[in-house]
Amino acid sequence: MPAPTINPREESSNSLQAIGVLHSPFTEKFGIPRQANLITSAYAEIELYPPYNDPDAFHGLEAFSHIWLSFSFHLNADKPWRPMIRPPRLGGNKKIGVFASRSPFRPNSLGQSLVELREVRIQNNQASLIIACPDILDGTPILDIKPYIDYADATSDSRCGFAEEPPKPRLKVVLNKPFKDKAQQLSSSYPDDLLALIVEVISYDPRPAYKQDQEDEKLYKLRLYDLDISFSVEDGFATISDIEKQLS
């Protein structure tokens, strides 16, 4: 059945408005965790726009440990979606339907993540949220926030298709001394445990799926915050060789 024609007035009344923006370490797509709750060293802040930053709107949320975030894949909004996609979890070779996947290329460019709520922060009578383990790009528009509720959101008899087991770190990370010294000098300027964050992100192998089982002589650069981290991969080991702060 074809999609129904939408009255322009109806479309306008149903348009989505961002209630805030997420600030995370993941300032480029390369290196973003493929799911939430994998990178436990990562933290993010949700800056809320007026009038949604009214503390009254968050009264009681501190009693919940986790929240659902609805957000926009804003960088993909003008890119076409396809009925079949190649999920990285299947090596980037096997195709499945887009609605059987977590692909960010979707008809309405909408995303949803379950994250840990660390703090409902009230400053100058304005609310913001501190969350842990995000999988969301820095600068992403947040569309809605809801509390996670065990009895409604969890089930013991689920089937998870090709993703029955959580992904595990694929690479053993080696830090050379010049990198480690520079990272420790820089760490006080960043909110996370910077060294742990870098190691954890690279251990999950952010390279394209088709590269993960091949010989690879390329020197990769991963950006977290405003830092470029250089690493190479050989025989299951990732060697981090350098870290540079980018000038704004």
N, C-alpha and C positions, 0 to 999 in steps of 0.2 A: 504494500500500500504506500503511495507517495506521501511525503510529509505534507501536513495540512498547510494551507496558505495562512500566514499570520497577518492580521490587521496591524498596520503601522502603529496605531495608538496602543494596541495590546502589547506589541513588542516593546514599545517605549516604557510602558508601565511595569513590564517584567524585567527590565534591564538590571544587571547586577552592578552594585556599587561597592568598591573596596572599603572595608572598615578600618584597614590599617596596612602596614607594610612590614615584612619580615627582614631583619638584619641577621645574616648568618656568615660563617667563615667562607662559604662556598660562593666565591665571586665569579667563577666561570663554571660552565657545565662539566668540563673535564674534572673528575674527582668527586662529584656529588655522589653520595651513597645511593645505591640503586633502590634501597628501601629505607624507611625510617627505622630507628632503634638498632641499627648496626654499628654506627660509630658513636660509642658511648662517651668519647672525650669532647664531642661537639656540643656547643650551646648556642642559642640564638635568642634574640629579643624581638617581640612583636610590638612595634610602635603603633598606637591606635590613633585614628584621626577623630577630631571633634565631629559630631557629639558622641561618638562611640567610645571615647576615652573617659566617659563619666564613671567614677568609681562605683556608683550604684549599679551599673550594668554588670559588674563582676562580683557583687556581694554574694558570698556563698561558694564561689568557684574554688577558693583555697581548700575546700574540703575534699576536692577530687585530685587524684594523683596523675591522671592522664586526660588529655583533651583531643578532640577531633578538630583538625584544621581543614577548612575548604578554601581553596586558593585557585588562582588563575595561572596557567602556563602562558604567561603574558608574551614571552618571546616566540611562542609558536602560534599565536593567534591568527597570523596571516599565512600560515603554512598549511598545505592540504593534508587531510587525514587519508589513510588508506584502509580498506577492509582487512587486509592481511599485513602482519608485521613480523619482524624477526626479533624476539626477545633475547637480550644478552644471556639470560639464564640457560637458554638452549644453544649457546655457542654462536649465536648470530647467523645460523644457517637454516634452521627449521622455522617454518611459518605457522602462525596461529592467528585467529581472529582478533581484531583490536579490542573487542569487548571481552575477550578471554585473557587480557593482558593488562599490565599497568603502564602501557606506553604513554608518554607525554604528548603524543600527537593524536588528539582526540577531536571529535566533531565540535565540541563546545569549549575545548581547551581548559577543562576543569580538572583539578587535582584534589586529592584528599589524603591526609596523613594523620596517623595516630602518634602523638608525641607525649613525652613526660612533662608535666607542668612542675616547674621548680619554684616559681614565685609569682604571686600577683603583687606587683609593685605599684604603690601609690606615692607619687611625688607631686607637690604643688597642685593637689586635688586632680591629678590626671593619672589614669591607669595605664600600665603596660604589663606585658607578660614575659617572663623568662622561661624558656623551654629547653629540654635536653634531647639529644639524639635526633636532630632534624635531618631531612633529606631534601631540603628545599633551597633553591638559589637565592642568594642575597638580592634584595629589592623586589621580591615576589609580592604581589597584591594579595592580601588576606580578605576573603569574602565572608567567612562565618566561623564561629567557634562554638563547639558544643562539648559538654563533659562526656567522658567515656564511662559507661555503666556496665559492669560485669554481666549481670543477668540478661541484659538486652543485647550486648555487643559481642559476647564470647559464646562459643559453642564447643562442646566436647566431641561432637560427631561430625566435624567438618571434613570435607575433601578439598584438597588444594592443588589438584591437577599436576602440572609440571613443577610446582613449588612446594612439595610436601615437606622438604627439609630446609632449614635456613641456610643461606650461603655461609661458607667458612673462609677465613683468611687463606689466600692462595700463596702469598709470598712471604718469605722470611726477610726481614728488613735489616740491612747493615748500614750503620752510620759511620762515615769516616770522621776523623777527629776535627778537621777544619769546619765541616758542616755542624757538628755537635757544639763546638765552641761558639760559633756565630748564632746558632739557634738559642742557646742558653742566654746569650747577651740580649737577644731581641725579645725573649719571652715575657719580660716584665711589662711590655707595652701592649700585651694582648690578653683578653679575658680568660682564655682557656689554658689548659696545660698544653702549651704549643707543641712541645716535642712529642707528647703522647698522641696528640691529634694528627700530626704529620705521619707518624709511624702507623697509626691505625688506618688512616685513609689509604696509604700506599699498600699496606698488607692485603687489602681486599682487591688489589690489582685494578686500577681505574682504566687500564688500556682497553681498546676495543676488544670485544669477545673473540674475534677471529685471530687476534694477535696472541692470545694467552697460551696457546699450545705450539707456538712457532718460535724458531730462533729469531732473536730481536736485538739488533745492534743500535737501535735508535736511542738518543738521549732525550728523555721526556721532561717537560716542564709542567708542573702542577701549581696552580695559584690558590692559595688560601689567604683570606684577607687581602693585603696588598703585598704579599710575599710570593716570590717565584721560587719553587723548590725543584731542583734538577735531580733526576734519578735515572738509572738504567737497570735493565733486568737481564739476568743470565742464570740458567739452570735452577730456577725457582727462588733465586735471591734477588732482591731489589737493593741496589746500593745507592744511597742518597749522597750526592757529591757536593751540593752547594745550595745556599739559600740567599736570596737577594731581596732587599726591600725596594719596591718600586716608588719612584718619585711621583708625587701627585701633581 
